Amino acid sequence: MSKDEDSFENESHDDLKYLLGEIGIDILLAIDSGAKNFKTIQIFTGCSISCIKGRIPVLLELDLIYKNNNDYFLTEKGIDFKKEIKNET
């Protein structure tokens, strides 16, 4: 991988962080930890349902999560993004 490709990949993760904000990232991490629906995401994050309902479509559109029936799960892209976040802390 060239240096330019590596820089682009890092910018992509930075762009995702800015688009999601702390709440979106908290929701993503809650889903990874086992929260699968609005109520359990609320319990894990402490966010209001309206806030969660506002961020879930963004996570879906960015292909970080997918919906199966009424449950949410991380996509491969979501798993990679989560690993990147964990490596930064």
Secondary structure, DSSP 8 states (H G I E B T S, - for coil): --HHHHHHHHHHHHHHHHHHHHHHHHHHHHHHTT--SHHHHHHHH---HHHHHHHHHHHHHTTSEEEETTEEEE-HHHHHHHHHHHHH-
